[in-house]
């Protein structure tokens, strides 16, 4: 899993750089809005990241799941809290979310093991 996750991080960073290498104002504004939406407000950043994780699971986007899982771990969520959020995602999304829950479980294991090393 470590190689897969590191590959995801590198792909995401390189892809974002390519997308943002544009004069298209709409694209740049959308990326800026994304950062603003997940900032602190009436809901905490932590809560917003957990919401992002659940939505990503229901929408079945593994790249999005990994992004929000990494952010959730950075924000201090425990395995039990992440597992519970994944349960909500499966309830909302149905059994089609199960393969993405498997992916998320492996990612959680990797991310938490990284935190243990630091």
Secondary structure per residue as TSV (DSSP state, phi and psi in degrees):
chain	resnum	aa	ss	phi	psi
A	1	X	-	360.0	-32.4
A	2	X	H	-59.3	-43.5
A	3	X	H	-63.9	-42.1
A	4	X	H	-61.3	-44.2
A	5	X	H	-70.4	-40.1
A	6	X	H	-64.6	-37.4
A	7	X	H	-63.7	-41.8
A	8	X	H	-58.7	-47.3
A	9	X	H	-58.8	-45.6
A	10	X	H	-66.0	-43.8
A	11	X	H	-60.8	-43.1
A	12	X	H	-64.2	-46.9
A	13	X	H	-62.8	-46.1
A	14	X	H	-65.9	-40.7
A	15	X	H	-64.6	-42.8
A	16	X	H	-61.3	-41.6
A	17	X	H	-61.2	-41.7
A	18	X	H	-66.2	-44.0
A	19	X	H	-63.1	-40.8
A	20	X	H	-80.3	-5.5
A	21	X	S	-83.2	67.0
A	22	X	S	-148.4	157.7
A	23	X	-	-95.3	1.5
A	24	X	-	-70.7	111.4
A	25	X	H	-65.1	-36.4
A	26	X	H	-60.6	-43.3
A	27	X	H	-63.0	-47.2
A	28	X	H	-63.9	-39.8
A	29	X	H	-66.9	-38.3
A	30	X	H	-62.3	-45.2
A	31	X	H	-62.5	-40.3
A	32	X	H	-66.1	-39.2
A	33	X	H	-64.0	-39.3
A	34	X	H	-57.0	-46.0
A	35	X	H	-63.4	-39.6
A	36	X	H	-67.4	-42.3
A	37	X	H	-60.9	-38.2
A	38	X	T	-86.0	0.5
A	39	X	S	-76.0	170.4
A	40	X	S	-65.0	145.1
A	41	X	S	-163.6	-142.5
A	42	X	S	-61.3	-32.7
A	43	X	S	-102.8	144.3
A	44	X	-	-70.9	158.1
A	45	X	H	-56.7	-40.2
A	46	X	H	-58.7	-47.8
A	47	X	H	-62.5	-42.4
A	48	X	H	-63.7	-38.3
A	49	X	H	-66.4	-38.8
A	50	X	H	-65.2	-40.1
A	51	X	H	-62.6	-40.8
A	52	X	H	-61.8	-39.2
A	53	X	H	-62.2	-49.8
A	54	X	H	-61.6	-45.4
A	55	X	H	-61.9	-40.5
A	56	X	H	-64.3	-37.6
A	57	X	H	-67.9	-44.0
A	58	X	H	-64.4	-36.4
A	59	X	H	-81.9	-6.6
A	60	X	T	63.1	49.5
A	61	X	-	-115.4	100.5
A	62	X	H	-61.8	-37.2
A	63	X	H	-61.3	-42.8
A	64	X	H	-66.8	-39.9
A	65	X	H	-58.2	-48.7
A	66	X	H	-62.8	-41.5
A	67	X	H	-59.5	-50.4
A	68	X	H	-71.4	-32.3
A	69	X	H	-63.1	-44.7
A	70	X	H	-60.5	-42.9
A	71	X	H	-65.2	-41.4
A	72	X	H	-62.5	-42.1
A	73	X	H	-64.5	-42.1
A	74	X	H	-59.8	-34.3
A	75	X	T	-80.7	-4.8
A	76	X	T	99.1	10.6
A	77	X	-	-67.2	142.2
A	78	X	-	-86.1	167.6
A	79	X	H	-59.3	-42.1
A	80	X	H	-61.3	-41.3
A	81	X	H	-66.8	-42.0
A	82	X	H	-66.5	-40.5
A	83	X	H	-60.5	-39.5
A	84	X	H	-67.4	-40.4
A	85	X	H	-62.6	-40.0
A	86	X	H	-63.3	-34.9
A	87	X	H	-63.1	-39.7
A	88	X	H	-62.8	-44.1
A	89	X	H	-60.5	-42.3
A	90	X	H	-66.5	-36.9
A	91	X	H	-65.0	-43.7
A	92	X	H	-71.4	-44.3
A	93	X	H	-89.2	-20.0
A	94	X	-	86.9	-173.1
A	95	X	G	-64.7	-20.3
A	96	X	G	-65.0	-16.5
A	97	X	G	-80.7	-16.2
A	98	X	H	-55.6	-46.0
A	99	X	H	-58.5	-32.6
A	100	X	H	-76.9	-28.2
A	101	X	H	-67.9	-37.2
A	102	X	H	-62.0	-45.5
A	103	X	H	-59.5	-46.7
A	104	X	H	-62.4	-40.2
A	105	X	H	-61.0	-41.6
A	106	X	H	-66.7	-39.8
A	107	X	H	-65.8	-41.9
A	108	X	H	-60.1	-45.9
A	109	X	H	-57.6	-44.9
A	110	X	H	-64.4	-49.4
A	111	X	H	-63.0	-41.9
A	112	X	H	-69.4	-33.9
A	113	X	H	-67.3	-34.2
A	114	X	H	-63.5	-41.2
A	115	X	H	-64.7	-37.5
A	116	X	H	-63.9	-32.2
A	117	X	H	-73.6	-24.4
A	118	X	-	-91.6	360.0
